[in-house]
Amino acid sequence: MAPLLELDDVSARYGQVTALHGVSLTVGAGEVVALLGANGAGKTTTLRAVSGTVRRTGSIVVGGKRLVRAGPEAVARAGVAHVPEGRGIFAELTVWENLRMGSYMRRGRTDFTTVLDYFPWLESRRSQQAGTLSGGEQQMLALARAFLQRPKLLMLDEPSLGLAPLVTREVFRVVGDLNAREGLAVLVVEQNAAIALAAAGRAYVLETGRIAMSGSADELRSNNAVRSAYLGY
């Protein structure tokens, strides 16, 4: 069975600076995959290469569609939702206006009932300005907005950034529920390697824009180099 997402020899650059060098990776349907690495390793650029917000070459295929020349709108229509680092919510809009923006790409009537099953607190905050929410609430709103696109693949960039450990666990619990109950595939970039490997079935390690290592989450957890560099023991 072909992967849902397949990157083959993908390179990306910012001006004259090459940030990715021939990256190849896959995400299967319904799979959670983590992308680990130090700051500047190319993790965010990998997600941006998929979503079409950086110049890239190589092959990017989502659900059988070749997207390396596609822009962000075409990538979203192919079934990819990208929650960027910093969440990317519209701070001046209300919670409900943010959710409606998430449903913009969908054809037909949007069913808000399902999203409220996962994020019930949104109903009571629907008129609140999004920028006044706590960091954890903003991250949850960003997840809810992405889910309203009904994507095949959800890409998360540093979802734990700036959050307390308890809130981080709740964010990953919801991501796990979306994966288990909706069959949503997830590609997550996360500095907290321990929680990322706990959530993922497989992982890749990026170093200086190249895949340095890959394997099951259990294999990487037991790898001495990964333990020393990213797990702290």
URVEN-V862111 format. One record per pair of residues at least 6 apart in sequence whose C-alpha atoms are under 6 Angstrom apart, sorted by the first residue. I is the first residue (numbers start at 1). J is the second residue. D is the distance in whole Angstrom. If there is no record, write none. Layout:
i = [I;I]
j = [J;J]
d = [D;D]
This chain:
i = [3;3;4;4;4;4;4;5;5;5;5;6;6;6;6;7;7;7;7;8;8;9;9;9;9;10;10;10;10;11;11;11;11;11;12;12;12;12;12;13;19;19;20;21;21;23;29;30;30;30;31;32;32;32;32;33;33;33;33;34;34;34;34;34;35;35;35;35;36;37;37;41;41;41;41;42;48;51;51;52;52;59;60;60;60;61;79;79;80;80;81;81;81;82;83;84;85;85;87;87;91;91;93;94;94;94;94;95;95;95;96;99;102;102;102;102;103;103;152;153;153;154;155;155;155;156;157;158;158;160;193;197;201;201;202;202;202;203;203;203;204;204;205;205;205;206;227]
j = [27;28;27;28;29;62;63;26;27;61;62;25;26;60;61;24;25;59;60;24;59;22;23;24;58;22;23;57;58;20;21;22;56;57;18;19;20;55;56;19;42;209;209;209;210;210;185;183;184;185;185;185;186;200;201;187;200;202;203;187;188;189;200;203;189;203;204;205;205;205;206;206;207;208;209;209;54;72;75;71;72;68;66;67;68;67;151;152;151;153;146;151;154;155;156;157;157;158;139;142;130;131;129;127;128;129;130;126;128;130;126;145;145;146;148;149;148;149;184;185;186;186;186;187;188;188;189;189;190;168;230;217;216;217;215;216;217;214;215;217;213;214;211;212;213;212;233]
d = [6;4;6;5;5;5;5;5;5;6;5;6;5;6;5;5;5;6;5;4;5;4;5;5;5;5;5;6;4;5;5;5;6;5;6;6;5;6;4;5;6;6;4;5;6;6;6;5;5;4;5;6;5;5;6;5;5;5;5;6;5;6;6;4;5;6;5;6;5;5;5;6;5;5;5;5;6;5;6;5;5;6;6;5;5;6;4;5;5;5;6;6;5;5;5;5;5;6;6;6;5;4;6;5;5;4;5;5;6;5;5;5;5;6;6;6;5;5;6;5;6;5;6;5;6;5;5;5;5;5;6;5;6;5;6;4;5;6;6;6;6;4;6;6;5;6;6]
